[in-house]
């Protein structure tokens, strides 16, 4: 679902914390269009957790075979976990190349 550019505005609206970050992300998507990279989820690890905020690191295996880790900041809002963006509409963490899935709980599609 996340790789379908037609769904990006709907996903951004429903899955991100309301505020300047979400507004900036929606505006940027309108201008930029789809530039996503596709990959398969390969693992996950919880980096931090409280009752209203968490950081979850998801490992992706790209089509090239590379492993990339991407930490996502989450906040409990409106009865659900939503992605927290900076006021500029960007995630607070950048993707990093991984050497292995050490520390991740393996996860894969069927």
Buried (B, 14 or more C-beta within 10 A) or exposed (E): EEEEEEEBEEBBEEBBBEEEBBBBBBEBBEEEEEEEEEBEEBBBBEEEEEEEEBBBBBBBBBEEEEBBBBBBBBBBBEEEBBBBBEEEBEBEBEEEEBEEBEEBEEEEEE
